[in-house]
């Protein structure tokens, strides 16, 4: 082999090595490109790559799905195709300024941005920009995120917070929210004002409450909190005294509930404070130390009776359907000290939270007074005096109070401006109307509500008591439901159990109105009279 042959062989070897290197570089480039495209297509956001002139050079699948275009319809187009028409001119200016000074802009830059789909619809978006120098010039990587659902959630949260704020401002209770992990406590403005402080004068610290507890109540109050958080008691209810800014002490009723984590450990507790100082004063006037505690408890959770009293031969049941989240209507039934059955139904003018609080006071007073007095007129007289002293002039309440001797079945009643009650005989005929005997409570302090003409109930009798929410509800044509329809409804289903009579009446009222919920509070009580001997033998 001569020198020329040796050189040719060497050249071929070098060429082969170069070709192999090039092939390896191509494979590496292909691998990198494949990885790049895999990353691009797997990105959760739409990715749009734009050149210096604003033309789209590359998009991913998320872009197609988000904007409704196929990528061949986007590549080569101006990026403004994805911008709502009303913003395009402004976007051109912004893009031009960005081109002069390209920089990274992360998402969440507090800029209200919108994208435009192929069908012309718009959606709120967050967009991040990342410029990258390349051989063909600067390319801008744009990540686009559709934040429609987040915006909806944010609006819902804002509306919820606004409703909460309105509820807090609209109630006389002070609100507190205790983070057990940090020991920080949110106290509402009302909570602070109950103790005479402005909003800025009390910090978000647990000690702000603890240090104001009356010395005689301190040990019991802290022990109650600990027992509730430890699970030793199921409900948190605490009556205690807190120091006012002026140095006096205010009686406070606190109620709350705790949230627990997955391990059952409490991490947050929230509730309310109600100033019951004036209720304590009323308690002294009525010479009943337990009245105000009962009032506070009823306001919180036991406003309506949980179950009717078990009395042979007397079946009583009531139901109240509020027009709003709280009702100004009320009903109650309970045993009096002489073992007679008391049935009460009432209605405060209006409906909603304010009237509900007034009716809660009426409920508590009547319950308490009924443990001291048996005369229905005396009971309503004392309740009227309290309402006149403690409530605003525009609040008044109608109340029907019936007392039934469980042995003789003798019924006596007094009605402070309330709609009549109706007694039906076994045959369904209307036996009597128990008309109002006085004006509503809360108008004149010294006003008495006389006892009406009573009657002796007989086997098979049915008595209906209701508020005007049922009779004054209107049909879509503006016609009132009226008393006649209510009487006819009860007459037709008088042989059914009391609960079914109540349900039938309410269903008939709603069907008449064509509404899913009443415009006013609808409350009714039904009493059915049966044979004591038969029920005793069956029980």
C-alpha positions in Angstrom: 0.0 0.0 0.0 1.5 3.3 -1.0 1.2 6.7 0.9 -1.7 7.8 -1.3 -3.8 4.8 -0.3 -2.9 5.4 3.4 -4.1 9.0 3.2 -7.4 8.0 1.5 -8.0 5.5 4.2 -7.3 8.1 6.9 -9.6 10.6 5.3 -12.4 8.1 5.1 -12.0 7.2 8.8 -12.1 10.9 9.8 -15.1 11.5 7.6 -16.9 8.5 9.2 -16.1 9.8 12.7 -17.5 13.2 11.8 -20.6 11.7 10.3 -21.0 9.6 13.5 -20.6 12.7 15.6 -23.1 14.6 13.5 -25.6 11.8 13.7 -25.1 11.7 17.5 -25.7 15.4 17.7 -28.8 15.1 15.6 -30.1 12.3 17.8 -29.4 14.4 20.9 -31.2 17.4 19.3 -34.1 15.1 18.4 -34.2 13.8 22.0 -34.1 17.3 23.4 -36.8 18.4 21.0 -38.9 15.4 21.9 -38.5 16.2 25.6 -39.3 19.8 25.0 -42.5 18.9 23.1 -43.5 16.4 25.8 -43.0 19.1 28.5 -44.8 21.6 26.3 -47.8 19.3 25.7 -48.0 18.2 29.3 -48.0 21.7 30.7 -51.3 22.3 32.6 -51.6 25.8 31.2 -51.9 27.0 27.6 -48.4 27.9 26.2 -48.1 30.3 23.3 -44.6 31.2 22.0 -44.4 34.5 20.2 -41.6 36.1 18.1 -40.4 39.7 18.3 -43.0 40.8 15.7 -45.9 39.4 17.8 -46.5 36.4 15.5 -47.3 33.0 17.1 -44.7 30.4 16.3 -45.8 27.5 18.5 -48.7 26.5 20.8 -49.5 23.4 22.8 -52.7 21.2 23.1 -53.9 23.2 26.1 -54.0 26.3 23.9 -56.2 24.5 21.4 -58.5 23.3 24.1 -58.7 26.7 25.9 -59.2 29.0 22.9 -61.0 26.6 20.6 -58.5 26.9 17.7 -56.5 24.3 15.9 -52.8 25.1 16.1 -52.5 25.4 12.3 -55.0 28.3 12.6 -52.9 30.0 15.2 -49.3 29.6 14.0 -48.3 32.6 11.9 -51.1 34.8 13.3 -50.7 37.9 15.4 -51.0 37.1 19.1 -53.8 39.7 19.3 -56.1 37.0 17.8 -56.3 35.7 21.4 -57.1 39.1 22.9 -60.6 40.5 23.1 -61.3 43.1 20.5 -61.9 45.8 23.0 -58.3 45.4 24.4 -56.4 44.8 21.1 -55.3 48.4 20.5 -54.1 48.7 24.1 -52.4 45.3 23.9 -50.4 46.4 20.8 -49.1 49.4 22.8 -48.2 47.2 25.8 -46.5 44.6 23.5 -44.5 47.3 21.8 -43.3 48.6 25.2 -42.5 45.1 26.4 -40.4 44.5 23.2 -38.2 47.4 24.1 -37.6 46.0 27.6 -38.4 42.3 27.7 -38.6 40.9 31.2 -40.1 38.0 33.1 -43.6 38.6 34.5 -45.0 35.9 36.8 -48.6 35.0 37.1 -50.7 36.7 39.7 -49.4 40.2 38.9 -52.7 41.8 40.0 -53.6 42.7 36.4 -57.1 42.1 35.1 -56.5 40.1 31.9 -58.9 38.3 29.6 -58.6 35.8 26.8 -60.8 35.5 23.7 -62.0 32.2 22.3 -62.6 31.4 18.7 -66.4 31.7 19.3 -65.9 35.3 20.6 -66.5 34.4 24.2 -64.2 35.8 26.8 -62.7 34.4 30.0 -60.6 35.9 32.9 -57.0 34.8 32.6 -53.6 35.0 34.3 -50.6 35.3 32.0 -46.9 34.9 32.7 -44.3 36.1 30.2 -40.7 34.8 29.9 -38.4 36.1 27.1 -35.7 33.8 25.7 -32.9 34.9 23.3 -32.5 32.4 20.4 -30.7 32.3 17.1 -33.7 33.8 15.4 -34.2 36.5 17.9 -36.1 36.8 21.2 -39.0 34.5 21.7 -41.5 35.2 24.4 -43.0 32.2 26.2 -46.6 33.0 27.3 -48.3 30.8 29.8 -52.1 31.4 30.0 -54.3 30.1 32.8 -58.1 30.2 32.7 -59.1 31.4 36.2 -62.9 31.4 35.6 -63.6 28.9 38.4 -61.3 30.7 40.8 -63.0 34.0 40.1 -66.4 32.4 40.7 -65.1 31.0 44.0 -63.6 34.4 44.9 -66.9 36.2 44.2 -68.8 33.6 46.2 -66.3 34.0 49.1 -66.7 37.7 49.0 -70.5 37.5 49.0 -70.3 35.1 51.9 -68.1 37.4 53.8 -70.4 40.3 53.1 -73.4 38.3 54.3 -71.5 37.4 57.4 -70.6 41.0 58.0 -74.2 42.1 57.5 -75.4 39.4 59.9 -72.8 40.5 62.5 -73.8 44.1 62.2 -77.5 43.3 62.2 -77.5 41.3 65.5 -77.1 42.6 69.0 -74.6 39.7 69.7 -70.9 40.1 69.7 -69.0 37.6 67.6 -65.7 36.0 68.5 -63.5 33.5 66.6 -60.6 31.8 68.4 -57.7 30.2 66.5 -56.5 27.6 69.1 -53.3 27.0 67.2 -52.1 30.6 67.5 -54.2 31.8 70.4 -55.4 34.7 68.4 -59.0 35.8 68.6 -61.2 37.9 66.3 -63.6 40.1 68.3 -66.3 41.9 66.3 -66.9 45.6 66.7 -70.1 44.8 68.6 -68.3 42.4 71.0 -66.0 45.3 71.9 -68.7 47.9 72.1 -70.7 45.8 74.6 -67.8 46.4 77.0 -67.6 50.1 76.0 -64.5 50.0 73.8 -63.8 51.3 70.2 -62.6 48.8 67.6 -58.9 49.7 67.9 -58.8 49.5 71.7 -58.9 45.7 72.0 -56.3 43.5 70.3 -56.8 40.1 68.8 -55.5 38.2 71.9 -57.2 35.6 74.1 -56.0 37.5 77.2 -58.3 40.4 76.2 -61.3 38.3 77.3 -59.5 36.4 80.1 -58.3 39.4 81.9 -61.7 41.0 82.0 -63.5 38.1 83.7 -65.0 38.9 87.1 -62.7 37.3 89.8 -65.7 35.3 91.1 -66.4 33.8 87.7 -62.8 33.3 86.4 -62.2 29.8 87.7 -65.6 28.5 86.5 -65.4 30.2 83.1 -61.9 28.9 82.3 -62.9 25.4 83.5 -66.0 25.5 81.3 -63.9 26.3 78.2 -61.4 23.6 79.0 -64.1 20.9 79.7 -65.8 21.7 76.4 -62.5 21.5 74.4 -61.6 18.3 76.2 -65.0 16.8 75.3 -66.2 16.5 78.9 -69.3 18.5 78.0 -71.1 18.5 74.6 -72.3 22.1 74.5 -70.5 25.3 75.4 -72.7 27.8 77.2 -71.3 30.1 79.8 -72.9 32.9 81.8 -70.3 35.2 83.3 -69.4 38.8 84.0 -66.9 40.9 82.0 -65.4 44.2 83.1 -66.7 47.2 81.2 -64.4 50.1 80.3 -66.2 52.3 82.9 -65.2 49.8 85.6 -68.6 48.1 86.0 -69.3 44.5 85.1 -71.7 43.3 82.4 -73.4 40.0 82.5 -72.6 38.1 79.3 -74.0 34.9 77.8 -71.4 33.1 75.7 -72.2 30.2 73.4 -70.0 28.6 70.9 -68.9 25.5 68.9 -65.5 24.0 68.0 -64.0 22.5 64.9 -61.8 19.5 65.1 -59.1 18.1 62.8 -58.7 14.6 61.5 -57.3 13.4 64.8 -60.3 14.8 66.7 -58.3 17.7 68.2 -60.0 21.1 68.4 -58.3 23.8 66.3 -60.9 26.6 66.1 -63.8 27.8 68.2 -66.3 30.5 67.4 -69.4 31.8 69.0 -71.3 34.8 70.3 -71.6 37.1 73.3 -74.9 38.5 74.3 -75.2 41.2 76.9 -77.8 39.9 79.4 -77.3 42.5 82.0 -80.8 44.0 81.4 -82.3 40.6 81.5 -80.7 40.1 84.9 -82.5 43.2 86.0 -85.8 41.9 84.7 -85.1 38.7 86.6 -84.9 40.6 89.8 -88.2 42.5 89.0 -90.0 39.2 88.3 -88.4 37.6 91.5 -87.3 34.6 89.4 -83.5 34.0 89.4 -83.8 31.5 86.5 -85.8 33.6 84.0 -82.9 35.2 82.2 -80.8 32.0 82.0 -83.8 30.4 80.4 -84.2 33.4 78.1 -80.6 33.2 76.9 -80.8 29.4 76.3 -84.1 29.8 74.4 -82.7 32.5 72.2 -79.8 30.3 71.3 -81.3 26.9 70.5 -84.5 25.9 72.3 -87.0 28.5 71.0 -89.6 26.0 69.8 -90.7 23.0 71.9 -88.8 19.8 71.0 -91.7 17.5 71.7 -95.3 17.9 72.9 -96.2 16.9 76.5 -97.6 13.4 76.9 -101.1 13.8 78.2 -103.7 11.0 77.8 -106.5 12.2 75.5 -104.9 15.4 74.4 -102.7 15.4 71.2 -101.1 18.7 70.5 -98.6 19.6 67.8 -97.4 22.8 66.2 -95.2 23.9 63.3 -93.6 27.2 62.2 -92.4 28.0 58.7 -90.4 31.2 58.6 -90.4 33.5 55.5 -86.7 34.2 56.2 -83.9 32.5 58.2 -85.7 33.5 61.4 -89.4 33.9 62.2 -91.3 36.5 64.2 -93.9 33.8 64.8 -93.8 31.4 67.8 -95.7 28.6 69.4 -95.2 26.6 72.6 -96.9 24.0 74.8 -96.0 22.9 78.3 -97.3 21.9 81.7 -98.2 24.5 84.3 -97.6 24.2 88.0 -101.2 23.0 88.5 -100.7 20.3 85.9 -102.8 22.0 83.3 -101.7 22.2 79.7 -100.6 25.6 78.3 -100.7 26.3 74.6 -99.3 29.6 73.3 -99.0 31.0 69.8 -97.7 34.4 68.9 -96.6 36.8 66.2 -94.3 39.8 66.3 -94.9 42.4 63.6 -92.7 41.7 60.6 -90.4 38.8 60.1 -86.7 38.1 60.2 -84.0 38.3 62.9 -85.3 41.4 64.8 -88.8 40.1 65.4 -87.4 36.7 66.1 -85.4 38.2 69.0 -88.5 40.0 70.4 -90.5 36.8 70.2 -87.8 34.9 71.9 -88.1 37.4 74.8 -91.9 36.9 74.8 -91.4 33.1 74.8 -89.0 33.2 77.8 -91.2 35.6 79.8 -94.4 33.6 79.3 -92.6 30.3 80.1 -91.2 31.8 83.3 -94.4 33.6 84.4 -96.4 30.4 83.8 -94.3 28.7 86.5 -95.4 31.4 89.0 -99.0 32.3 87.9 -101.8 30.2 86.6 -104.1 33.1 85.5 -103.6 33.6 81.7 -104.6 37.3 82.0 -101.9 38.0 84.7 -99.3 36.2 82.6 -99.9 38.4 79.5 -100.1 41.5 81.7 -96.6 40.9 83.0 -95.3 40.1 79.6 -96.8 43.3 78.2 -95.2 45.4 80.8 -91.8 43.9 79.9 -92.2 44.5 76.2 -93.3 48.1 76.8 -90.2 48.8 78.9 -87.6 46.9 76.9 -88.4 47.1 73.2 -88.7 49.9 70.6 -92.1 51.5 69.9 -92.5 49.9 66.5 -92.4 46.3 67.9 -95.6 44.7 69.2 -96.7 41.1 69.5 -100.0 39.3 69.3 -100.3 36.3 71.6 -103.0 33.7 72.1 -102.7 31.8 75.4 -104.9 28.9 76.2 -104.9 26.9 79.5 -106.6 23.5 79.6 -107.5 21.5 82.7 -106.3 18.0 81.8 -108.9 16.4 84.1 -112.0 18.4 83.3 -111.0 19.5 79.8 -112.1 23.0 80.7 -110.4 25.6 78.4 -109.8 29.2 79.3 -107.9 31.7 77.3 -106.8 35.3 76.7 -105.8 36.7 73.3 -103.8 39.9 72.9 -104.9 41.0 69.5 -104.3 37.5 67.9 -106.4 36.0 65.1 -109.2 33.8 66.4 -108.8 30.1 67.3 -111.4 27.7 66.0 -112.9 24.6 67.7 -114.5 21.9 65.5 -116.8 19.2 66.8 -116.5 15.5 66.0 -118.8 16.0 62.9 -116.5 18.7 61.5 -118.9 21.6 62.2 -117.4 24.8 63.7 -118.4 24.9 67.4 -116.9 28.2 68.4 -114.4 31.0 67.5 -112.1 32.1 70.3 -111.9 35.8 69.5 -109.3 38.3 70.6 -109.9 39.8 74.1 -107.4 42.7 74.0 -104.9 44.7 72.1 -101.4 43.4 71.2 -98.6 43.4 73.7 -96.0 46.1 73.7 -98.3 49.1 73.1 -99.6 50.4 76.4 -97.7 49.4 79.6 -100.7 49.1 81.9 -103.0 47.3 79.5 -104.7 44.1 80.7 -105.7 41.3 78.4 -109.0 39.9 79.8 -109.9 36.2 79.9 -112.3 35.2 77.1 -115.4 33.0 77.3 -114.1 29.5 77.8 -115.6 26.1 77.0 -115.3 22.4 77.9 -113.7 20.4 75.2 -115.3 17.1 74.2 -114.1 13.8 72.7 -113.5 14.3 69.0 -113.0 18.1 69.2 -110.2 19.7 67.1 -108.9 23.2 67.9 -106.9 25.2 65.3 -104.6 28.1 66.3 -102.7 30.0 63.6 -101.0 33.2 62.7 -102.1 35.6 59.9 -99.3 34.4 57.7 -101.5 31.5 56.6 -104.7 33.4 55.9 -103.1 36.5 54.3 -100.9 34.6 51.8 -101.9 35.5 48.3 -102.4 33.5 45.1 -100.5 34.6 41.9 -103.7 36.5 41.0 -103.6 38.5 44.3 -106.4 36.6 46.1 -106.0 36.0 49.8 -106.1 32.4 51.1 -108.4 33.6 53.9 -110.0 31.9 56.9 -112.6 30.0 55.0 -110.0 27.9 53.1 -108.1 27.2 56.3 -111.3 26.0 58.1 -112.3 23.8 55.1 -108.8 22.3 55.0 -108.8 21.3 58.7 -112.4 20.1 58.5 -111.6 17.7 55.6 -108.6 16.1 57.4 -109.9 16.3 61.0 -109.8 12.5 61.4 -106.0 12.4 60.7 -103.3 12.7 63.4 -102.6 16.3 64.5 -99.2 16.3 62.6 -100.9 15.3 59.4 -103.5 18.1 59.8 -100.7 20.6 60.2 -98.8 19.3 57.2 -102.0 19.3 55.0 -102.7 22.9 55.9 -99.2 24.1 55.1 -99.2 22.2 51.8 -102.6 23.6 50.8 -101.4 27.2 51.7 -98.2 26.8 49.5 -100.2 25.2 46.6 -102.6 28.1 46.7 -99.8 30.7 46.6 -97.8 28.9 43.9 -94.6 29.5 45.9 -92.0 27.2 47.3 -91.7 29.4 50.5 -94.2 31.7 52.2 -93.9 35.5 52.0 -94.7 35.8 55.6 -94.1 33.5 58.6 -96.7 30.7 58.7 -97.4 29.1 62.1 -100.2 26.8 63.3 -101.0 24.6 66.3 -103.6 21.8 66.3 -105.1 20.2 69.4 -107.1 17.0 69.1 -109.2 15.7 72.0 -109.7 12.0 72.5 -111.0 9.6 75.1 -108.8 9.4 78.2 -110.1 6.0 79.1 -109.4 4.5 75.6 -105.9 6.0 75.5 -105.1 4.8 79.1 -106.1 1.3 78.2 -104.0 1.4 75.1 -100.9 2.7 76.8 
